[in-house]
Amino acid sequence: VREDFEINFDWGDGSPDPVVQNNGFQVRWTGTIYAEETGTYYFRSYTDDGLRLFIDEQPVIDEWWDFPATNHYGQIDLDPGLHDLEMEYYENGGGAVAQLYWIPPNGVETLVEPSDQVALNSAEFQFDGFQDFDVDFTGITLEGTQLGDLDWAVEFNNTDSMLYVALAGADGINIADLNTLFWLEFHVHDDAMPGDIPIDFAGGILNTESPMWDVEPGGIWVMDPNNPPGVFNLLTPPDGFTLSITQDNINASTAFTWGESVDPDGDDIEYVGLNWPIILLPDGSEFSPGYGVSYTESLNSLDVSHQDVVDALSSLQATTANVWWQVLATDGEWFPCLDFYGDGHAEVENNDNLNFGTGDFAVSLWFKHYGYWDSLQVVQQLLAKHDGGSDSYELQLLKTDDDMVFLTAIVGEDFLFPDVSFREGHLYHLVLSRTNGLVTMFMDGENVGEMESAGNTTSNGNLVLGYDTHSYGENLSGSMTDVTVYSSGLADESVSIIYEDGPHSEINIPEETNLVAHWPMDVEYSDPSTPEAPMQDIIGGNNGTLTNAWWAAVASGYETYADNGAWIFSVDITNALSIDDISMPMEYALHQNYPNPFNPITTIRYDLPEAGYVNVVIYDMMGHQIKQLISGTEDAGRKSVVWDSTNDYGKPVSAGVYMYRIQTGEYIQTKKMVLLK
């Protein structure tokens, strides 16, 4: 027995092998040929003496008799794929020749060569990855597959850790042509978390060999059964409208209206109105206080009081403004939040009650990510507490090379990577908890990952939300609300209670006594007396500063913007008040500087209802005078002065918290401001 690549022999008076006699011998060749297309295939033999040629056991040439070297012909119709070939030949005397040629459809004649294709008759596969998810394997189907019309047997064995599948059949399939062999069937639980359930290929055998596999990972994508609210439009006032407030209409209001959004699932719709005013100040500069948020619940209109508009503008000695406005609908519930974009973040100064060493602790927060990533970003930071070293605790989003996004955590030098995919536009409840060295991450009340870690969490670094001040480009694009920190771990039951109660609910868990910080992230908690730290901690006094982070609203459900928004309207209150009304304040006031924080210039505004001697001085936190800004008599009116971050000697001062103080007559007022460098 030997292998021949082709049947193309002229042995003359000899034989195929020295051990074979020169006359009176027989040879049988068996193998497979591969038909590229459907059609008629022509065969030609050139032999001395007889031969028989069979394709798939069908006779094609049958010339079993003695003759000199002669051509014989045959033909057969073939379908694409592998076909069995058998050729028998005998030599009875004289010369010995055996050659076999063929002509495929639309082809040219060549020697017949064996196919380099391999027929698959059996296979085994193993799958894992799905066993720990809310899904049950229910069976295998061949319908609509390559095996659907073939008589193949299928068996499987599903264990707690591996699914084994075995297939076999007499009708072979060209391995090079393999595509879909079978379908795995699953039942997804009703309470399964939306996202990816992995089905990983763990290995297998084709026929009797285990080839080098190139298998794309698969899975089940669990969709949220809920649908977003329907499309709606802004109605009135029209885009580009000018709201002119005069003495005749100052006690009236203007209705801002929009069409109704209909939820396809029949859920109730709640609306929120957003506005972003840009106010023109008397010195020609522009000032924006950030987002204004109006919760309208199910109403389709929002009334804006003319008197409120006049009060707001006149307090800034302004008469005109341009306002961007938009309306959002949700099938869930709206909550106050902070929005982070660009380098936006909130920063809380280091405090011992935010450091936990190697002991127990927990962080709970709610956030929504909107899918925005810079082209080079792979990490977006939710929370980070470290000073650039390995002592830390962090929560972050990680984007992999295939653009999948996962929630991850760092405790000390230990990295927790739950294999649970993350989806944009969903309000997640996230908990990182350590109890007796076991670190657990929870998403929406479910345990999604654990690790043993004694990593040190104590550092001199500040706690930062929405950014990592020690790693460039890890800024968050999303919303965050209701952040809490505990000096103990949280039990599974407590995490479930927090999730089920929802954000901005009363905390009612046993670990409440271990609460060390609670930032509701609600502008209503912002303390005007501490403008340098507007993100208030209502438990431990760990108030935070804001940098390009805005008070906003986030929904527990889908969010749908008005389809034709946003619109812009202008405000003009010039004719609402007399010149004296606008320019002459009724009482003394020292306003918050703007911008704040600042670098290096800020404006300090103050109101004088009557003329008098005025003294405005900048101090550091130790009470040392830094800069005398005003010292002299001034007329009544709304005043302002600019500080350029220099001292009385004209030298730049360092970054930090400074106080500015006004004294005029018996009126004395002090406020704080933050200089950044």
C-alpha positions in Angstrom: 0.0 0.0 0.0 1.3 3.4 -0.9 0.0 6.9 -1.7 0.1 8.3 -5.2 -0.6 12.0 -5.9 -1.9 11.2 -9.4 -2.4 8.3 -11.7 0.3 9.0 -14.3 2.6 6.0 -14.9 4.4 4.4 -17.8 6.3 1.4 -16.4 7.4 0.1 -19.9 8.1 -3.6 -19.5 8.4 -3.2 -15.7 6.0 -3.0 -12.8 5.0 -0.5 -10.1 7.5 -2.0 -7.6 10.5 -4.4 -7.7 8.6 -6.8 -5.5 5.8 -7.0 -8.1 6.2 -9.2 -11.2 6.5 -7.5 -14.6 3.4 -9.1 -16.1 0.1 -10.4 -14.6 -0.3 -7.8 -11.9 -3.3 -5.6 -10.7 -3.5 -2.1 -9.0 -6.4 -0.5 -7.2 -6.4 3.3 -6.5 -8.9 4.7 -4.0 -9.4 8.3 -2.9 -11.6 11.4 -3.1 -11.9 14.1 -5.7 -13.5 17.5 -5.2 -16.1 18.9 -7.6 -16.1 22.7 -7.6 -19.5 23.1 -9.3 -22.5 21.3 -10.5 -22.2 19.8 -14.0 -20.9 17.1 -16.2 -17.4 15.9 -15.6 -15.6 14.1 -18.5 -12.9 11.4 -17.8 -10.2 9.9 -20.1 -8.1 6.9 -19.4 -4.9 5.9 -21.2 -4.0 2.4 -20.2 -2.3 -0.9 -21.3 -4.2 -3.2 -20.4 -7.8 -3.1 -18.9 -9.4 -0.7 -16.3 -12.6 0.0 -14.4 -13.3 3.5 -13.1 -16.0 4.2 -10.4 -17.1 7.6 -9.0 -19.3 7.3 -5.9 -19.6 3.6 -6.8 -21.1 4.5 -10.2 -19.3 3.0 -13.2 -17.8 5.6 -15.5 -15.4 3.6 -17.6 -15.5 -0.2 -17.8 -12.9 -1.7 -20.2 -11.8 -4.9 -18.5 -9.9 -6.7 -21.4 -6.5 -6.9 -23.0 -5.4 -4.1 -25.4 -2.4 -2.0 -26.2 -2.1 1.6 -24.8 -5.5 3.1 -25.7 -7.7 6.0 -24.7 -11.1 5.3 -23.2 -13.8 7.9 -22.2 -16.6 8.3 -19.7 -18.7 11.0 -18.1 -20.8 11.6 -15.0 -22.9 14.4 -13.5 -21.6 15.6 -10.1 -22.7 18.1 -7.4 -20.2 20.3 -5.7 -18.3 18.6 -2.9 -16.2 15.5 -2.3 -16.7 12.3 -4.3 -15.2 8.8 -3.9 -13.0 7.6 -6.7 -11.9 4.0 -7.3 -9.9 2.8 -10.3 -8.9 -0.8 -11.0 -6.2 -1.7 -13.5 -4.5 -4.9 -14.7 -1.5 -5.6 -16.9 -1.4 -9.0 -18.6 1.7 -8.7 -20.8 3.9 -6.3 -22.8 4.0 -2.6 -21.9 2.4 -1.3 -18.7 0.7 2.2 -18.8 -1.9 3.7 -16.5 -3.0 7.4 -16.7 -6.3 9.2 -15.7 -7.4 12.6 -16.9 -10.6 14.7 -16.4 -12.3 17.9 -17.7 -14.5 19.8 -15.2 -17.4 21.9 -16.5 -16.0 24.9 -18.5 -12.5 23.6 -17.7 -9.5 22.1 -19.5 -8.2 18.6 -19.3 -5.8 17.8 -16.5 -4.5 14.8 -14.7 -6.9 13.7 -11.9 -5.5 14.6 -8.6 -6.8 13.6 -5.2 -8.7 16.3 -3.3 -6.9 18.1 -0.6 -10.3 18.6 1.1 -11.3 16.4 4.0 -14.8 15.0 4.6 -16.2 15.6 8.1 -18.1 12.6 9.4 -18.0 13.2 13.2 -17.3 16.1 15.6 -17.2 17.0 19.2 -17.5 20.4 20.8 -17.4 21.9 24.3 -19.0 25.2 25.5 -18.9 27.1 28.7 -19.3 30.6 30.1 -23.1 30.7 30.3 -23.6 28.4 33.3 -23.4 31.2 35.9 -26.0 33.3 34.2 -29.8 33.5 34.3 -30.2 31.2 31.3 -31.0 27.4 30.8 -29.7 25.2 28.0 -32.7 23.5 26.4 -31.4 21.5 23.4 -30.0 21.5 19.9 -31.6 21.9 16.6 -30.3 21.2 13.1 -33.1 23.1 11.3 -31.7 25.6 8.8 -28.1 24.3 9.1 -25.7 22.4 7.0 -26.8 19.2 8.7 -30.5 19.9 8.4 -31.0 17.6 5.4 -28.5 14.9 6.4 -29.1 11.9 8.6 -26.7 12.9 11.4 -27.0 11.8 15.0 -26.7 14.4 17.8 -26.0 13.9 21.4 -25.2 16.3 24.3 -24.4 16.3 28.0 -24.9 19.6 29.9 -23.1 19.7 33.3 -22.7 22.5 35.8 -19.5 23.7 34.2 -19.5 22.4 30.6 -21.8 21.6 27.7 -20.6 18.6 25.6 -21.9 18.1 22.0 -21.2 15.1 19.8 -22.3 14.7 16.1 -21.8 11.9 13.6 -23.1 10.9 10.1 -22.3 8.8 7.1 -22.9 11.8 4.7 -19.6 13.6 4.9 -19.2 17.4 4.6 -16.2 19.0 3.2 -14.4 20.6 6.1 -13.4 23.6 4.0 -17.0 24.3 3.4 -18.2 24.2 7.0 -20.6 26.9 8.2 -23.5 26.5 10.6 -23.7 22.9 11.8 -26.3 23.3 14.6 -28.0 25.7 16.9 -27.8 25.8 20.6 -31.2 26.6 22.2 -31.6 28.5 25.5 -34.3 29.8 27.7 -33.5 33.2 29.2 -35.0 33.9 32.7 -37.5 36.7 32.9 -35.4 38.5 35.5 -32.1 38.1 33.6 -30.0 41.3 33.6 -29.9 43.0 30.2 -26.6 42.6 28.5 -24.3 39.9 27.1 -24.4 36.3 28.3 -21.2 34.7 27.0 -21.2 31.3 25.2 -17.5 30.4 25.0 -16.0 27.7 22.8 -13.8 25.6 25.0 -12.5 23.1 22.4 -13.4 20.2 20.2 -12.5 17.5 17.7 -13.2 17.2 13.9 -13.1 13.5 12.9 -10.2 12.4 15.1 -8.1 15.5 15.2 -8.2 18.8 17.2 -7.3 21.5 14.6 -6.1 25.0 15.3 -9.4 26.7 16.0 -10.3 30.2 14.9 -13.7 30.6 16.6 -15.4 34.0 17.1 -16.8 34.3 20.6 -20.6 34.1 20.8 -23.3 34.9 23.2 -26.8 35.9 24.0 -27.6 39.6 24.1 -30.5 40.1 26.6 -32.5 43.1 25.4 -34.3 45.4 27.7 -38.0 44.6 27.1 -38.9 48.2 27.8 -39.2 50.7 24.9 -38.3 54.4 25.0 -41.0 57.1 25.1 -42.3 58.2 21.7 -41.2 61.2 19.7 -42.6 64.6 20.7 -41.9 68.2 19.7 -41.5 71.6 21.3 -44.5 73.8 20.5 -44.4 77.3 22.0 -42.9 79.9 22.2 -41.3 79.4 18.8 -37.6 79.1 18.2 -36.0 82.6 18.2 -38.8 84.1 20.3 -38.1 87.3 22.3 -39.6 87.6 25.7 -40.0 91.3 26.3 -41.1 92.1 29.8 -42.6 95.5 30.6 -44.4 97.2 33.4 -47.7 96.0 31.7 -46.9 92.3 31.8 -44.5 92.0 34.7 -47.1 90.1 36.8 -47.9 87.7 34.0 -46.1 84.5 32.9 -45.1 82.8 29.7 -46.1 79.2 29.0 -43.5 76.9 27.4 -45.3 74.0 25.9 -44.6 70.7 24.0 -46.5 67.9 22.5 -47.3 64.7 24.3 -44.9 61.7 24.2 -46.7 58.4 24.1 -45.0 55.4 25.6 -45.3 52.2 23.4 -45.5 50.1 26.6 -48.2 52.2 28.2 -46.0 53.6 30.9 -46.7 57.0 32.4 -44.5 59.8 31.1 -42.7 62.3 33.2 -41.0 65.4 31.8 -38.2 67.7 32.8 -37.4 71.1 31.4 -33.8 72.2 31.0 -32.6 75.7 30.3 -29.2 77.3 30.0 -29.2 81.1 30.3 -26.4 83.3 29.0 -26.7 86.7 30.6 -25.1 89.8 29.3 -23.5 91.7 32.2 -23.1 95.5 32.2 -19.4 95.3 31.6 -20.1 93.5 28.3 -19.1 90.1 29.6 -21.3 87.0 29.6 -22.3 85.0 32.6 -24.0 81.6 32.8 -25.1 80.0 36.1 -25.4 76.5 34.4 -28.4 74.3 33.8 -31.7 75.3 35.2 -33.9 72.2 35.9 -37.7 72.2 36.2 -39.6 69.1 37.1 -43.0 69.1 35.5 -44.1 65.5 36.2 -46.8 64.7 33.6 -47.6 68.2 32.5 -47.0 69.3 29.0 -46.2 72.9 29.9 -44.1 75.0 32.1 -45.0 78.5 33.2 -42.1 81.0 33.6 -42.9 84.0 35.9 -42.0 87.3 34.4 -41.3 88.7 37.9 -38.8 85.8 38.6 -37.0 86.6 35.4 -36.7 90.3 36.3 -35.5 89.5 39.8 -32.8 87.2 38.4 -31.5 89.6 35.8 -31.7 92.7 37.9 -29.8 91.0 40.7 -26.9 90.9 38.2 -27.5 94.5 37.0 -28.4 92.9 33.6 -31.3 93.5 31.3 -30.9 91.0 28.5 -30.1 87.2 28.2 -30.3 84.4 25.6 -31.7 81.1 26.9 -31.3 77.6 25.4 -34.2 75.4 26.4 -35.1 71.7 25.9 -37.5 69.2 27.3 -36.9 65.5 28.0 -39.4 62.7 28.6 -38.9 59.5 30.5 -41.0 56.4 31.2 -39.3 56.2 34.6 -38.7 58.8 37.3 -36.4 61.9 37.2 -33.8 62.5 39.9 -31.4 65.4 40.5 -27.8 64.6 39.6 -24.5 66.0 38.5 -23.5 65.8 34.8 -19.8 65.2 33.9 -18.3 66.0 30.5 -14.8 66.9 29.3 -12.6 67.4 32.3 -15.7 67.8 34.6 -15.4 66.4 38.1 -16.2 66.8 41.7 -13.4 66.7 44.2 -13.5 66.0 48.0 -10.5 66.9 50.1 -8.8 64.0 51.8 -10.2 63.1 55.2 -9.4 60.3 57.6 -13.0 59.0 57.5 -12.6 58.4 53.8 -9.5 56.1 54.3 -10.1 52.5 55.4 -6.6 50.9 55.3 -7.0 47.2 54.8 -10.3 47.1 56.6 -14.0 47.0 55.6 -15.7 49.7 53.6 -18.3 50.2 50.9 -19.2 52.7 48.2 -22.7 53.0 46.7 -23.6 55.2 43.7 -26.0 55.6 40.9 -24.8 56.6 37.4 -25.8 56.6 33.8 -23.3 56.6 30.9 -24.3 57.9 27.5 -21.9 56.0 25.3 -19.5 58.9 24.5 -15.8 58.0 24.3 -12.9 60.0 23.0 -11.1 58.2 20.2 -8.1 57.2 22.4 -10.0 56.6 25.6 -10.0 53.1 27.2 -10.9 54.1 30.8 -13.6 56.5 32.2 -13.4 57.1 36.0 -16.4 57.0 38.2 -14.6 57.3 41.5 -11.0 57.4 42.5 -9.2 57.9 45.9 -5.5 57.7 45.7 -2.4 60.0 45.5 -0.8 58.4 42.4 0.5 55.3 44.3 -0.9 51.8 44.7 -2.9 52.6 47.9 -6.4 53.3 46.4 -9.9 52.4 45.8 -11.4 53.1 42.4 -14.5 52.4 40.2 -14.2 52.8 36.5 -15.5 51.8 33.1 -13.1 49.9 30.8 -13.5 49.7 27.0 -11.8 46.6 25.4 -10.4 46.3 21.9 -13.7 45.0 20.6 -15.5 48.1 22.0 -17.2 46.2 24.8 -17.5 48.1 28.0 -17.2 46.6 31.5 -17.3 48.0 35.0 -14.1 47.4 37.0 -12.7 48.1 40.4 -9.3 48.6 42.0 -8.6 48.0 45.7 -4.9 48.6 46.6 -3.1 46.8 43.8 -5.8 44.3 43.2 -8.0 44.5 40.1 -11.6 43.2 39.9 -12.9 42.6 36.4 -16.5 41.1 36.5 -17.2 39.5 33.1 -20.5 41.3 32.9 -21.0 43.7 30.0 -22.3 47.2 30.5 -24.9 49.1 28.4 -25.2 52.7 27.8 -28.3 54.8 28.7 -29.2 52.6 31.7 -29.3 54.0 35.3 -27.1 51.6 37.2 -26.8 51.1 40.9 -23.2 50.1 41.6 -21.7 48.9 45.0 -18.1 48.1 45.8 -17.9 46.4 49.2 -15.2 44.7 51.3 -16.0 42.5 54.2 -13.3 40.4 56.0 -11.0 40.7 53.0 -13.7 39.7 50.4 -14.3 42.4 47.9 -17.6 42.2 46.0 -19.1 44.3 43.2 -22.8 44.6 42.8 -24.7 45.9 39.8 -28.4 46.6 40.2 -28.6 44.5 43.3 -26.8 41.4 41.8 -23.4 40.1 42.8 -21.3 40.2 39.6 -17.8 39.6 40.9 -15.7 38.8 43.9 -12.0 38.7 44.8 -9.9 38.3 48.0 -8.0 41.5 48.7 -6.2 43.1 51.6 -5.2 46.0 49.5 -4.6 49.3 51.3 -7.1 52.0 50.6 -5.6 54.8 52.8 -3.8 57.6 50.9 -3.2 61.3 51.0 -5.1 61.8 47.8 -8.5 63.5 47.5 -11.6 61.6 46.5 -12.6 62.5 42.9 -15.8 61.7 41.1 -16.0 61.7 37.3 -12.2 61.9 36.8 -8.8 60.7 37.9 -6.5 63.7 38.6 -3.5 61.3 38.5 -4.3 59.8 35.1 -4.8 61.9 32.0 -7.9 61.4 29.9 -10.0 59.2 32.2 -12.9 61.7 32.4 -16.5 60.4 32.6 -19.2 61.3 30.1 -22.4 60.7 32.1 -24.5 61.5 35.1 -24.1 60.5 38.7 -26.3 60.8 41.8 -26.8 59.7 45.4 -23.2 58.6 46.4 -22.7 57.1 49.8 -19.6 55.8 51.6 -19.6 53.4 54.6 -16.9 52.3 57.0 -18.2 48.7 56.8 -19.1 46.3 54.0 -22.7 46.0 52.9 -24.6 42.7 53.2 -26.2 41.3 50.1 -29.6 42.0 51.6 -28.7 45.6 52.3 -27.5 46.1 48.7 -30.8 44.7 47.5 -32.8 47.1 49.7 -30.9 50.1 48.4 -31.4 49.0 44.8 -35.1 48.2 45.2 -35.8 51.5 47.1 -34.1 53.5 44.3 -32.0 56.7 44.4 -32.8 59.5 46.8 -34.7 57.2 49.1 -34.4 57.1 52.9 -31.5 54.8 53.8 -33.0 52.0 55.8 -30.3 49.3 56.3 -28.4 48.0 59.4 -25.2 49.5 58.1 -26.7 53.0 58.1 -24.8 53.7 61.4 -21.5 53.2 59.5 -22.4 55.9 57.0 -19.4 58.3 56.7 -20.4 60.4 53.7 -23.5 61.0 51.6 -23.6 63.3 48.6 -27.1 63.4 47.2 -25.8 65.5 44.3 -28.9 67.7 44.4 -28.5 71.4 44.0 -31.1 71.9 46.7 -28.5 70.7 49.2 -25.9 73.2 47.9 -25.0 75.6 50.8 -24.7 79.2 49.6 -22.4 79.9 52.6 -19.8 77.5 51.2 -19.7 78.3 47.5 -16.2 76.9 47.1 -17.6 73.4 47.9 -21.2 73.3 46.5 -21.4 69.4 46.5 -22.7 68.9 50.0 -22.0 65.9 52.2 -25.1 65.7 54.4 -23.5 63.3 56.9 -19.8 63.9 57.5 -19.0 67.3 56.2 -16.9 66.1 53.3 -18.1 68.8 50.9 -16.8 68.8 47.4 -15.7 71.4 44.8 -17.1 71.2 41.2 -15.1 71.8 38.0 -17.1 71.8 34.8 -19.7 69.6 36.4 -23.3 70.7 36.2 -26.5 70.3 38.2 -28.9 68.3 36.0 -31.5 65.5 36.0 -31.2 61.8 35.3 -34.0 59.3 34.7 -34.4 55.8 35.9 -35.9 54.9 32.5 -35.2 55.8 28.9 -34.7 59.5 28.1 -36.2 61.0 24.9 -35.4 64.6 23.9 -37.9 66.8 22.1 -37.2 65.9 18.5 -37.1 69.5 17.2 -35.2 71.0 20.1 -33.3 72.6 21.5 -34.7 76.1 20.9 -33.4 79.5 21.9 -35.3 82.5 23.2 -34.2 86.0 24.2 -35.1 88.0 27.2 -35.3 91.8 27.4 -36.4 93.5 30.7 -35.3 97.0 29.7 -38.9 98.3 29.9 -39.8 96.4 33.0 -38.0 98.7 35.5 -36.9 102.3 35.6 -33.2 103.0 35.3 -33.1 103.7 39.0 -34.8 100.4 39.8 -32.2 98.5 37.8 -29.1 100.4 38.9 -29.9 101.2 42.6 -29.9 98.3 45.0 -32.2 98.4 48.0 -29.8 96.8 50.5 -26.1 96.0 51.0 -24.9 92.8 49.4 -21.6 90.9 48.7 -22.1 88.5 45.8 -20.2 85.3 45.1 -17.3 85.9 42.8 -17.4 84.7 39.2 -16.0 82.5 38.0 -15.3 80.3 41.0 -13.1 78.4 41.0 -11.0 80.6 38.8 -7.5 81.0 37.2 -6.2 83.7 37.3 -8.9 86.4 37.1 -12.2 86.7 38.9 -14.8 89.4 39.4 -16.3 90.4 42.8 -19.6 92.2 42.8 -21.2 94.1 45.7 -24.2 96.4 46.1 -24.2 99.8 47.9 -27.7 101.3 48.5 -26.0 104.6 49.6 -22.7 106.3 49.2 -20.0 105.7 51.8 -16.5 104.6 52.6 -15.8 101.1 51.2 -13.0 98.7 52.1 -12.6 95.4 50.1 -9.7 93.1 51.0 -8.5 89.6 50.1 -7.2 87.4 52.9 -5.6 83.9 53.0 -7.1 81.3 55.3 -4.7 82.3 58.1 -6.2 85.8 58.1 -3.2 87.5 56.5 -4.0 90.3 54.2 -3.1 89.4 50.5 -4.5 92.3 48.5 -6.3 95.6 49.2 -8.8 95.9 46.3 -10.9 98.9 47.3 -10.3 101.6 50.0 -12.2 104.8 49.5 -15.5 106.5 49.1 -17.9 105.2 46.5 -21.3 106.3 45.2 -24.4 104.1 45.7 -25.0 101.5 43.0 -24.1 98.0 41.9 -20.3 97.7 41.9 -17.6 95.2 40.9 -13.9 94.8 41.2 -11.5 92.4 39.5 -8.8 90.4 41.3 -6.0 89.1 39.1 -4.5 86.7 41.7 -1.7 89.0 42.8 -0.7 90.3 46.2 -0.1 93.9 47.3 3.3 93.7 45.8 2.1 92.6 42.4 3.4 89.0 42.8 1.2 86.0 41.8 -0.2 84.0 44.7 -0.4 80.3 45.0 -3.5 78.2 44.4 -5.8 77.7 47.4 -8.9 79.0 49.2 -9.0 82.7 49.8 -11.5 85.0 51.6 -12.7 88.3 50.4 -14.3 90.8 52.8 -16.2 94.0 52.4 -16.8 96.7 55.1 -18.8 99.8 54.6 -20.3 101.5 57.6 -21.8 98.8 59.8 -22.1 96.3 57.0 -19.4 93.6 57.1 -19.6 90.4 54.9 -17.0 87.7 54.1 -17.1 85.0 51.4 -14.7 82.3 50.2 -13.3 81.6 46.7 -11.0 79.0 45.2 -7.9 79.8 43.0 -6.8 77.0 40.8 -3.4 76.7 39.1 
